[in-house]
Amino acid sequence: MKHKGLLAAAAAVYGLGIVALAGCGGGGNGGGGGNNNPPPSISGFASSPTIVTDGGSAKLTGVFSNGTGVITPGNLSATSGTAISVTPPNDTTTTYTLTVTGASGTTAATATTSVQAVAAPAITSFSASPATISSGDSSSLTGVFTGGTGVITPGNLTATSGTAVSVSPTTTTTYTLTVTNAATATVTQTATVTVNAVATSVTVDPSSPGIAVTDQILGFNLAAWYVSPTNATSINTAFNLAGVKAIRWPGGSWSDQYHWGYQTGSTSLASPYMCTCSSATSCTANNTSGWAGNQTFAQFASLIPEAGPFDLALTADYGTNEACSGGGDPKEAAAWAAAAVTDGITPSHMTVGNEEYGSWETDLHAKPNDPTTYAAAVVGSSGYYSLIKAASPSTLVGVVVDANANNGCCTADWDSTVLTNAAGSYDFVEFHYYPQNPGSESDSYLVNQAAQDFTTNIKTIKSELQTVGKSDTPIYVGEMGSVSSNPGKQSMSITQGLYAGQMLGEMMNDGVSRGTWWIGFGNCNGTAGNDSSSLYGWQDYGAYNVFSDGPTVDPTCPDSGPVGTMNPTAQAYNLFQNVAVNGEFVLTPTVTGDTTDVHAYAATATHIDGTGLALVLFNLNETTSQPVTVTVNAESNSNDVTVYTYDKSIYDQTNATPPVWAPASKNDMGQQAIPFTLTLTPWSMNVVLIQ
C-alpha cells in the first residue's frame, strides 16, 4: 500500500490519469472517466429499393461499428455491411430502425430508413374503336387500368385510364399500352387497328380537253457569271436531255446592275463590253472589272440560245444607268433588243427590271422601289415599252408583279398601281415564287402544299388583271424555287423534286405562258444554308442550280456529280417533257380514295400515237406505296402503257460512297386492258404514257 500511495502522489504531480493505475490494480476509485469502451456508431443505413410492389422485398443494409445491431420491426439481427431482406406490408410505408448496442455503460446508436409497398399495376381492358378503319380515318384507343401511369406505343402517347386517345395509322398497326407503377413494375396489353387500304382510282376523260399546253414552262434561268464559252457544250447537252425549251438571262437581281454594251449617245453597237454597277462606279468601253473571264451578251447569244433551239427572255436594267448615278435608261434596253435581233436571236420576252417591288433590288431612281415611278418609266413614247417594241416589234414587253405573296416585305399596292398606271404598255406580267424563307424549311409543307399555294397566287394575279380590264394578259413565272435565298440540303433532295414536278403540273393547269426555274447552272451555295437533320436527304450542302456545275467549277457542292448531272428537281423536268408538249391540251383527272397522298395531272398526248394521253401521278406518302386504278373513259384497251418514275428509292442511292445520281426508271408495260392498276412507290413522281 505504501508504494501505491507513492505512485498516486507522483501521478498527481505530473498530471497523469488514474485510469491506467485502476486497470493495473483491478479496481479504481471511480473518478474522472474510468470506462474504457468506445461508443457504438452507424455510418449508413439504407434500403434498396425504397419502393416495392406489394409482396415484393427490399434489402436493408447497415454499416456500423462498436456494437451489435438489431432491425425493427421484426427484431432482425444485423451484421455490418450485410443486406437483410424484408417484405413490408402491402400498401403501406414502413419505417425500419437499426439499433446498435455497445458494451455496458455506452449509449445505443440508431438510424432509420423507409420502404413503401405499392399496388401492382393492372389493366382491365385496352381496346380500339373502331378496330377497323379506312386509310385517312382515325380510331380511339381506350385503356382501363390501375396502379400506375400509362403510355401507348408507337407514338409514346400519354394514356389516362378511361380516356380515349385518337390515332390515325396509315397501315395496320398493333398498339401497346404499358402501365408502370412507382416501383417500375409494368404490365402490358395490346390492341390492333386494322387499316383497309382505300381503293384509290384516277379517271381521265379525254373527250373534254381544256386549255392548250405549252412547252415554254420547261425553262431555266442562266446567268452571265457562269455562262462562258467553256461551259456552252455541257449546258446545251444537259438542257436538251432534260427537255428544256426556255431560258432567262442575264441573272436575277444582277439584271438591275448589268450593262451589256450600249454606250450613252450611241445609235449603234460599238465595241461590245459589259460591266455592272456593283463592280464599277461607271461603265466605259471594255470595262469588265470584276467580270474577267465571263462573256458579253454577243458571246452568250452565239453559243447558247440557238443550240436548243431555246426561247430566250431578257431582263432589262431598270435599276441603274451606265454612269451608275441614276435609274435605268430605256434606250439601253431598246438597243439591246436591237442587237439581239442583229445577232440572230429575237428575244421572245423582255421584262422591265427584276423584283423592283423589293427593297433588296438595286434601284437608283430618286424614289426607289416605287410603283408609280416604275410605271412612269414603262409608259410613253420614251418609255421602256415603246422603245423596246420599236427596236424589236415581236418581243413581248412585261412588268413585274408580286401578288402580295411576299408577306408584307414588299412595296404596298405595287400590283394595283403598276397594272393600272401602265395599262396598255405591257404584254405580259412576270411573277416570282419562293414559298419558304431560309431556316424555316419544311419537307411536309414543300411536298404537300407549296405548289397548291402557288396556284392561289396565280388566281390573285388573274383577279388583279381582271380588275384593270386586262384579264387575257399572259403570266410568266420568271423565277421559282423552294426557298427565297440561302438554300440548304432540301434543294438537293427528292422533296424539292416532288415540289418541282407539282409546280410544272400547276403551271400547266393554271395556263401559265412561260416558266423558268432559278437556276440551271452556276449558283452553288455550299454549306451556308439549312442542313438540319429535320430535313430529308444525305447532302450537307445546298444549291440553287439543279444541274451540277461539276467539281472543278465549284468544289463547294461536292459529290453532286460531273457537270450536267441532274438532281431530283432537274429529273422532274426530264419526266415532264413527255407531258408539256405544244399542240396538246390539259385534261382534268378525277382522283377518288386517298386524295391526300395521290395527286394527278394529265394532258392529251397525240404526239405518241395520235390519240394517246399523258398522266402524271404523285405519291406524296414518304413510306407507303399506293395502288392506283387508272380508268380512261370510253376506252377498254391500250396498245401500250409506259411508266417513267423518279422516287425516293432512286434518290436514296446518293447515300453511297461515291453518291449515285441515278436516272428515272422506265417500265414498258405493253398492252393493257383498261382499267389497269399501278403501284406508286413512296415519294414518287410518275409519268404514265397511254397509247
C-alpha positions in Angstrom: 0.0 0.0 0.0 2.9 2.3 0.6 4.1 2.0 -3.0 0.6 2.6 -4.4 0.3 5.7 -2.4 3.6 7.0 -3.6 2.7 6.3 -7.2 -0.6 8.2 -6.8 1.1 11.1 -5.4 3.6 11.2 -8.3 0.7 10.9 -10.8 -0.9 13.9 -9.3 2.3 15.9 -9.5 2.9 15.0 -13.2 -0.7 15.2 -14.4 -1.2 11.5 -15.1 -4.6 9.8 -15.1 -5.7 7.3 -12.5 -7.4 5.1 -15.2 -4.2 3.3 -16.0 -3.5 2.5 -12.4 -7.0 1.4 -11.7 -6.7 -1.1 -14.6 -3.5 -2.5 -13.3 -4.8 -2.9 -9.8 -8.1 -4.5 -10.7 -10.2 -1.6 -9.4 -10.4 2.2 -9.2 -11.7 4.9 -7.1 -14.5 5.8 -9.7 -13.3 9.3 -10.5 -12.6 11.0 -13.9 -13.7 8.6 -16.8 -12.9 5.1 -15.7 -14.9 3.4 -18.7 -12.6 2.1 -21.5 -15.3 1.1 -24.1 -15.8 3.3 -27.3 -19.5 4.2 -28.1 -21.4 2.4 -31.0 -21.7 4.3 -34.3 -23.7 3.9 -37.5 -22.2 5.3 -40.8 -25.1 4.2 -43.0 -28.5 2.5 -43.2 -30.4 2.3 -46.4 -33.0 0.3 -48.3 -32.8 -0.9 -51.9 -35.2 -0.3 -53.5 -37.1 2.2 -51.5 -40.4 1.3 -53.3 -41.5 -2.2 -53.9 -44.6 -3.8 -55.4 -47.0 -5.4 -52.9 -45.4 -8.7 -51.9 -42.0 -7.7 -53.1 -38.9 -7.4 -50.9 -36.2 -4.8 -50.3 -32.7 -5.1 -49.0 -31.8 -3.3 -45.8 -28.1 -2.7 -45.2 -26.5 -1.1 -42.2 -22.8 -0.1 -41.8 -21.9 0.2 -38.1 -19.2 -0.4 -35.5 -18.6 -1.0 -31.8 -21.8 -2.9 -31.1 -24.4 -5.4 -32.2 -27.2 -4.5 -34.5 -30.9 -5.2 -34.5 -33.5 -4.1 -37.1 -37.1 -3.5 -36.1 -39.9 -4.2 -36.7 -39.0 -7.9 -36.8 -36.1 -7.9 -34.3 -33.8 -8.9 -37.2 -30.2 -9.5 -36.2 -27.9 -7.3 -38.4 -24.3 -7.6 -39.4 -22.5 -4.5 -40.6 -22.4 -4.4 -44.4 -24.6 -7.4 -44.8 -28.0 -7.0 -46.5 -31.2 -8.3 -44.9 -34.3 -9.0 -46.9 -37.6 -7.5 -45.7 -41.1 -7.7 -47.1 -43.1 -4.7 -45.9 -46.9 -4.9 -45.5 -49.0 -4.2 -48.7 -50.0 -0.7 -49.5 -48.0 0.9 -46.6 -44.8 2.8 -45.9 -42.8 1.0 -43.3 -40.0 2.7 -41.3 -37.3 0.4 -40.2 -34.9 1.2 -37.3 -31.4 -0.1 -36.9 -30.3 -0.1 -33.3 -26.6 -0.7 -32.5 -25.9 -1.5 -28.8 -22.4 -1.4 -27.4 -20.8 -2.5 -24.1 -22.4 -1.8 -20.8 -22.3 1.8 -19.9 -22.5 3.1 -23.6 -25.4 4.7 -25.3 -27.0 2.8 -28.2 -26.9 4.3 -31.8 -30.0 4.3 -34.1 -30.8 5.1 -37.7 -33.9 4.7 -39.8 -34.9 4.0 -43.4 -38.3 3.6 -45.1 -39.7 1.1 -47.7 -43.0 1.8 -49.5 -45.1 -1.0 -50.8 -47.5 -0.1 -53.6 -50.1 -2.0 -55.5 -49.2 -3.9 -58.7 -50.3 -2.2 -62.0 -53.2 -3.8 -63.6 -55.0 -3.4 -66.9 -58.7 -4.2 -67.0 -59.1 -3.6 -70.7 -57.5 -2.0 -73.7 -59.4 -1.7 -77.0 -59.6 0.2 -80.3 -62.9 1.7 -81.5 -63.4 1.2 -84.3 -60.9 -1.6 -84.7 -61.0 -1.3 -88.5 -60.7 2.0 -90.4 -60.1 3.2 -93.9 -56.8 5.0 -94.7 -57.0 8.6 -93.5 -59.6 7.9 -90.8 -59.0 7.7 -87.0 -59.6 5.2 -84.2 -59.9 5.8 -80.5 -57.7 3.7 -78.1 -59.1 3.4 -74.6 -57.4 1.6 -71.7 -58.9 1.0 -68.2 -56.1 0.4 -65.7 -55.0 1.0 -62.1 -51.8 1.1 -60.1 -49.6 3.2 -62.4 -49.2 5.6 -65.3 -50.0 4.6 -68.9 -48.1 5.1 -72.2 -49.3 3.9 -75.6 -46.7 2.9 -78.3 -45.9 3.5 -81.1 -46.1 7.3 -80.6 -45.3 7.4 -76.9 -48.9 8.7 -76.3 -49.8 9.5 -72.6 -52.8 7.5 -71.5 -55.3 8.2 -68.8 -57.5 5.4 -67.5 -60.9 5.5 -69.2 -59.9 8.4 -71.6 -59.8 7.8 -75.3 -56.6 8.6 -77.3 -57.1 9.3 -81.1 -54.7 7.7 -83.6 -54.7 7.7 -87.4 -52.4 5.0 -88.7 -51.8 4.7 -92.4 -51.2 0.9 -92.2 -52.5 -1.8 -89.9 -50.8 -1.2 -86.5 -50.7 -3.0 -83.2 -50.6 -0.6 -80.3 -49.2 -1.5 -76.8 -50.5 0.0 -73.6 -47.8 -0.1 -70.9 -48.8 0.7 -67.3 -45.9 1.3 -64.9 -46.2 1.8 -61.1 -43.9 3.7 -58.8 -41.7 0.6 -58.3 -41.2 0.4 -62.1 -43.2 -2.8 -62.3 -45.0 -2.9 -65.7 -47.9 -4.7 -67.2 -48.9 -4.5 -71.0 -51.8 -5.2 -73.2 -52.2 -4.7 -77.0 -54.9 -3.6 -79.4 -54.8 -3.7 -83.2 -56.2 -1.1 -85.6 -56.7 -2.6 -89.0 -56.4 -0.2 -91.9 -58.3 -1.1 -95.0 -56.4 0.3 -98.0 -58.6 2.8 -99.7 -59.2 1.9 -103.3 -57.7 4.9 -105.0 -58.6 5.5 -108.6 -57.8 8.1 -111.2 -60.2 8.7 -114.0 -59.4 10.7 -117.2 -61.9 11.8 -119.7 -60.1 12.6 -123.0 -63.3 13.8 -124.6 -63.2 17.1 -122.5 -59.9 18.8 -123.3 -59.1 22.1 -121.6 -56.6 24.9 -122.3 -53.6 24.5 -124.6 -50.4 23.1 -123.2 -47.1 25.0 -123.8 -43.6 23.6 -123.6 -42.4 27.1 -122.5 -43.0 26.1 -118.9 -39.9 23.9 -119.3 -37.4 26.7 -118.6 -34.4 27.7 -116.6 -32.6 30.8 -115.7 -28.9 31.2 -116.7 -26.6 34.0 -115.6 -23.7 35.9 -117.1 -21.4 34.9 -114.3 -21.4 31.2 -115.3 -22.2 31.0 -119.0 -18.9 31.2 -120.8 -17.6 29.5 -124.0 -16.0 26.7 -122.0 -19.4 25.7 -120.4 -21.6 26.0 -123.5 -21.4 22.4 -124.6 -22.2 21.0 -121.2 -25.2 23.4 -120.8 -26.6 22.6 -124.2 -26.2 18.9 -123.7 -27.9 18.9 -120.3 -30.7 21.2 -121.2 -31.5 19.2 -124.4 -31.5 15.9 -122.4 -34.0 17.4 -119.8 -36.3 18.8 -122.5 -35.6 22.5 -121.6 -37.2 24.9 -124.0 -36.9 28.4 -122.4 -34.0 30.5 -121.0 -34.0 33.7 -119.0 -30.8 35.9 -118.9 -28.6 37.6 -117.5 -29.4 36.7 -113.9 -31.9 37.8 -111.3 -31.0 40.9 -109.3 -27.8 41.3 -111.3 -30.1 42.4 -114.2 -30.6 45.8 -112.5 -26.8 46.4 -112.4 -25.8 44.7 -115.7 -24.8 46.7 -118.8 -24.4 44.7 -121.9 -22.6 47.1 -124.2 -24.7 50.2 -125.0 -22.8 53.5 -124.9 -24.6 56.6 -123.9 -25.4 58.7 -127.0 -24.7 55.9 -129.5 -27.2 54.8 -132.0 -25.5 51.6 -132.8 -23.5 49.0 -131.0 -19.8 49.8 -130.8 -17.0 47.7 -129.1 -19.3 45.4 -127.1 -18.5 45.3 -123.4 -20.2 44.6 -120.2 -19.9 45.7 -116.6 -22.1 46.1 -113.5 -22.6 49.0 -111.2 -21.6 46.6 -108.4 -18.1 46.3 -109.9 -17.5 49.7 -111.3 -18.6 53.3 -110.5 -19.4 53.8 -114.2 -19.4 51.7 -117.3 -16.9 52.6 -120.0 -15.8 50.7 -123.1 -14.1 47.4 -122.3 -14.5 47.9 -118.5 -15.0 44.4 -117.2 -13.8 44.9 -113.7 -14.9 42.0 -111.6 -16.1 40.1 -114.6 -12.8 38.8 -116.0 -13.3 35.5 -117.9 -17.0 36.0 -118.5 -18.7 36.7 -121.7 -20.6 39.5 -123.3 -24.2 39.1 -124.5 -22.9 38.6 -128.0 -20.8 35.6 -126.9 -23.8 34.2 -125.0 -26.1 34.6 -128.0 -23.7 32.8 -130.3 -23.1 29.8 -128.0 -26.3 29.1 -126.1 -29.8 30.1 -127.2 -29.7 28.8 -130.8 -28.3 25.4 -129.7 -31.7 24.1 -128.4 -33.0 26.0 -130.0 -34.1 27.7 -126.8 -36.6 30.5 -126.5 -34.8 33.5 -124.9 -36.1 36.1 -122.4 -34.1 39.0 -121.3 -34.4 41.2 -118.2 -33.8 44.9 -118.9 -31.8 47.0 -116.4 -34.3 49.2 -114.7 -32.2 49.9 -111.6 -29.0 51.7 -112.9 -27.7 53.7 -115.8 -24.3 53.3 -117.2 -22.9 56.1 -115.1 -24.2 54.3 -112.0 -25.7 57.6 -111.0 -29.4 57.1 -111.5 -32.1 54.7 -112.7 -32.0 52.6 -115.8 -32.2 54.0 -119.3 -34.9 52.7 -121.6 -32.7 53.5 -124.6 -30.2 50.9 -123.4 -32.9 48.2 -123.2 -34.0 49.1 -126.7 -30.5 49.0 -128.1 -30.0 45.6 -126.5 -33.2 44.2 -128.1 -32.0 45.5 -131.5 -28.5 44.0 -131.0 -30.1 40.6 -130.2 -32.0 40.7 -133.5 -28.8 41.6 -135.3 -27.1 38.6 -133.6 -29.8 36.3 -135.0 -31.9 35.9 -131.8 -35.2 37.7 -131.3 -36.0 37.8 -127.5 -39.5 36.4 -127.0 -39.8 38.4 -123.8 -38.1 41.4 -122.2 -39.1 42.3 -118.6 -38.5 45.8 -117.2 -36.4 45.1 -114.2 -36.3 42.3 -111.6 -38.3 42.2 -108.4 -38.5 46.0 -108.3 -41.1 45.8 -105.6 -38.5 44.7 -103.1 -36.0 46.9 -101.2 -33.3 44.3 -101.8 -33.3 45.2 -105.5 -30.9 47.8 -106.8 -32.8 51.0 -107.8 -31.0 54.3 -108.3 -34.2 56.3 -109.2 -34.9 59.3 -107.0 -37.7 57.3 -105.4 -36.5 53.6 -105.4 -38.8 50.6 -105.5 -41.8 52.8 -106.1 -44.7 51.5 -108.2 -45.6 55.0 -109.6 -42.1 55.7 -110.6 -41.7 52.3 -112.2 -45.0 52.6 -114.2 -44.0 56.0 -115.4 -40.7 54.6 -116.8 -42.6 51.9 -118.7 -45.2 54.1 -120.5 -44.9 56.9 -123.0 -43.0 57.4 -126.2 -39.7 57.4 -124.4 -40.5 54.6 -122.0 -39.3 51.0 -122.0 -42.4 49.6 -123.7 -42.4 51.8 -126.8 -38.7 51.9 -127.3 -38.2 48.1 -127.0 -41.2 47.4 -129.3 -39.8 49.8 -131.9 -36.4 48.0 -131.8 -37.9 44.5 -131.9 -41.7 44.5 -132.6 -42.2 40.8 -131.9 -40.6 41.0 -128.5 -43.2 40.9 -125.7 -42.5 43.6 -123.0 -43.6 42.9 -119.5 -43.8 44.3 -116.0 -43.2 42.7 -112.6 -45.9 41.8 -110.1 -45.7 40.2 -106.6 -49.3 39.0 -106.0 -48.9 40.1 -102.4 -47.1 36.8 -102.0 -44.1 38.1 -100.0 -45.6 38.5 -96.6 -45.6 42.3 -96.4 -41.9 42.6 -97.2 -42.6 44.5 -100.4 -44.0 47.9 -101.5 -47.6 48.2 -100.7 -50.1 48.4 -103.6 -47.4 47.5 -106.1 -49.6 45.4 -108.3 -52.6 47.6 -108.3 -50.6 50.8 -109.0 -48.4 49.3 -111.8 -51.2 47.4 -113.5 -53.4 50.5 -113.6 -50.8 53.2 -114.4 -49.0 51.1 -117.0 -52.1 49.6 -118.6 -51.7 49.4 -122.4 -47.9 49.3 -122.0 -47.3 45.7 -121.1 -47.8 42.5 -123.0 -47.4 40.1 -120.0 -46.7 40.2 -116.3 -43.8 38.4 -114.6 -44.2 36.7 -111.2 -41.6 35.1 -108.9 -42.5 32.3 -106.4 -40.4 31.1 -103.4 -42.7 29.6 -100.8 -40.2 29.3 -97.9 -37.6 31.5 -96.2 -34.2 30.2 -95.2 -34.1 28.5 -91.8 -37.8 27.7 -91.8 -37.9 25.0 -94.5 -40.4 22.2 -94.0 -40.4 19.0 -96.1 -44.0 18.4 -95.2 -45.1 21.8 -96.4 -43.0 21.7 -99.5 -44.2 18.3 -100.6 -47.8 18.6 -99.7 -48.9 22.2 -100.0 -46.4 24.7 -101.6 -47.3 24.0 -105.2 -51.0 24.4 -104.5 -50.3 27.7 -102.7 -48.6 28.9 -106.0 -52.0 28.4 -107.8 -53.6 30.6 -105.1 -51.1 33.4 -106.0 -51.8 32.9 -109.7 -55.5 33.3 -109.0 -54.7 36.6 -107.2 -52.8 37.9 -110.2 -55.6 36.9 -112.6 -58.1 38.7 -110.3 -55.8 41.8 -110.3 -55.6 41.8 -114.1 -59.4 41.4 -114.4 -59.9 44.4 -112.2 -57.9 46.6 -114.6 -59.6 45.1 -117.7 -56.5 43.0 -118.7 -57.7 39.5 -117.9 -56.2 38.0 -121.0 -52.6 39.1 -120.1 -50.2 36.2 -120.1 -48.4 35.3 -116.8 -44.8 34.5 -117.0 -43.2 32.8 -113.9 -39.7 34.2 -114.3 -38.2 32.6 -111.1 -39.3 29.8 -108.8 -37.6 27.7 -106.2 -38.2 26.2 -102.8 -36.6 28.9 -100.6 -36.1 32.6 -101.2 -32.4 32.6 -100.5 -29.5 30.6 -98.9 -30.6 27.1 -99.9 -29.6 24.1 -97.9 -29.8 20.3 -98.2 -33.6 20.4 -99.2 -32.5 21.8 -102.5 -30.7 18.6 -103.4 -33.4 16.3 -102.1 -36.3 14.3 -103.5 -38.5 16.7 -101.6 -37.7 19.6 -103.8 -38.0 17.3 -106.8 -41.6 16.4 -105.8 -42.4 20.1 -105.4 -40.9 21.0 -108.8 -42.9 18.3 -110.5 -46.1 19.6 -108.9 -45.2 23.1 -109.9 -45.0 22.1 -113.5 -48.4 20.4 -113.2 -49.9 23.5 -111.5 -48.4 25.9 -114.1 -49.8 23.7 -116.9 -53.3 23.7 -115.3 -53.1 27.4 -114.5 -52.4 28.4 -118.1 -49.0 30.0 -117.2 -47.5 31.1 -120.5 -43.8 30.6 -119.6 -41.8 29.4 -116.6 -38.1 29.5 -115.8 -36.7 27.8 -112.6 -34.0 29.6 -110.6 -31.4 28.4 -111.8 -30.0 25.8 -114.2 -26.2 26.2 -113.7 -23.8 28.4 -111.7 -25.3 29.0 -108.3 -24.0 26.5 -105.7 -24.4 27.6 -102.1 -22.1 25.2 -100.3 -22.7 24.6 -96.5 -24.2 28.1 -95.8 -27.8 27.0 -95.8 -30.1 24.9 -93.6 -28.6 21.4 -93.4 -30.7 20.3 -90.4 -31.4 16.6 -89.7 -35.1 17.5 -89.7 -34.9 17.7 -93.5 -34.7 14.6 -95.6 -31.6 13.9 -97.5 -27.9 12.9 -97.5 -26.2 16.1 -98.7 -24.7 18.6 -96.3 -24.7 21.4 -98.8 -27.2 23.2 -100.9 -27.5 24.9 -104.3 -29.9 27.0 -106.4 -28.7 25.2 -109.5 -30.3 21.9 -110.3 -27.7 20.7 -112.8 -24.2 20.0 -111.4 -21.6 22.7 -112.1 -19.0 19.9 -111.8 -16.3 19.6 -109.2 -13.8 21.7 -111.0 -16.1 24.7 -111.4 -17.5 24.8 -107.8 -16.0 22.4 -105.2 -18.3 23.8 -102.5 -21.0 21.4 -103.8 -19.0 18.2 -103.5 -20.3 14.8 -104.8 -23.0 16.4 -107.0 -21.7 14.5 -110.0 -20.0 15.5 -113.2 -21.0 18.7 -114.9 -24.6 18.5 -116.1 -25.7 15.8 -113.6 -29.4 16.1 -112.8 -30.5 16.4 -109.2 -34.2 15.4 -108.4 -35.5 18.8 -109.4 -34.0 18.5 -112.9 -35.4 15.0 -113.1 -38.9 16.4 -112.6 -38.3 18.5 -115.8 -36.9 15.4 -117.5 -40.1 13.5 -116.8 -42.4 16.4 -117.6 -41.0 16.9 -121.1 -43.2 13.9 -122.1 -46.3 16.0 -121.0 -45.7 19.7 -121.7 -45.8 19.4 -125.5 -47.0 22.1 -127.8 -50.2 21.2 -129.6 -51.6 19.2 -126.6 -54.4 20.2 -124.2 -54.9 20.0 -120.5 -57.1 17.2 -119.2 -58.6 17.1 -115.7 -58.2 13.8 -113.9 -60.5 12.8 -111.1 -58.9 11.2 -108.0 -61.1 9.2 -105.6 -59.9 7.5 -102.4 -56.6 8.7 -101.0 -56.7 12.3 -102.3 -54.2 13.4 -99.6 -51.3 11.3 -100.9 -52.2 10.9 -104.6 -52.1 13.9 -106.9 -52.7 13.8 -110.6 -52.3 15.9 -113.7 -53.0 15.0 -117.3 -52.8 16.2 -120.9 -53.6 14.8 -124.3 -50.6 13.1 -125.9 -51.4 12.9 -129.6 -47.6 13.1 -130.2 -47.5 9.4 -129.1 -49.9 7.8 -131.4 -52.5 10.4 -132.4 -55.0 9.5 -129.6 -52.9 8.9 -126.5 -52.8 10.8 -123.2 -50.1 11.5 -120.6 -51.0 11.1 -116.9 -48.7 12.4 -114.1 -49.2 10.7 -110.8 -47.6 11.7 -107.5 -47.5 9.6 -104.3 -46.7 12.1 -101.6 -46.5 9.4 -98.8 -42.9 9.0 -97.7 -43.2 5.4 -96.5 -46.1 3.7 -98.1 -46.8 2.5 -101.6 -50.1 3.4 -103.2 -52.0 1.1 -105.5 -54.0 3.2 -108.0 -56.5 2.1 -110.6 -56.4 4.1 -113.8 -59.5 4.5 -115.9 -59.8 6.2 -119.3 -63.4 7.0 -120.1 -64.8 5.2 -123.2 -61.6 3.1 -123.5 -61.2 -0.6 -122.8 -57.7 -1.3 -124.1 -54.4 0.4 -124.6 -51.8 -0.7 -127.2 -49.0 0.2 -124.8 -48.5 1.8 -121.4 -45.1 3.1 -120.4 -44.3 4.5 -117.0 -41.4 6.7 -116.2 -40.6 7.0 -112.4 -38.3 9.1 -110.2 -38.8 8.3 -106.5 -37.2 8.3 -103.0 -35.5 5.0 -103.5 -33.7 6.3 -106.6 -32.7 9.5 -104.8 -31.5 7.4 -101.8 -28.7 6.0 -103.9 -27.0 9.3 -103.3 -26.3 7.9 -99.8 -23.3 6.0 -101.0 -19.6 6.4 -101.5 -19.4 7.8 -104.0 -23.0 9.0 -104.4 -25.0 7.7 -107.3 -27.2 10.2 -109.1 -29.3 7.6 -110.9 -31.8 8.5 -113.6 -35.5 7.9 -113.7 -36.7 4.3 -114.3 -38.7 3.2 -117.3 -41.3 0.4 -117.3 -42.9 -0.6 -120.6 -46.0 -2.5 -119.5 -47.0 -3.3 -123.1 -50.6 -3.8 -124.0 -53.1 -3.3 -121.1 -56.8 -3.7 -120.5 -58.4 -0.5 -119.2 -58.9 0.0 -116.2 -55.4 -1.1 -115.1 -53.6 -0.9 -111.8 -50.3 0.8 -110.9 -48.4 0.7 -107.7 -46.9 4.1 -106.9 -43.8 3.8 -104.8 -43.2 6.1 -101.8 -42.4 9.8 -102.6 -42.6 9.3 -106.3 -43.5 11.2 -109.4 -44.6 9.1 -112.3 -45.4 9.9 -116.0 -47.8 7.4 -117.5 -48.0 7.4 -121.3 -51.1 5.6 -122.5 -51.5 4.8 -126.2 
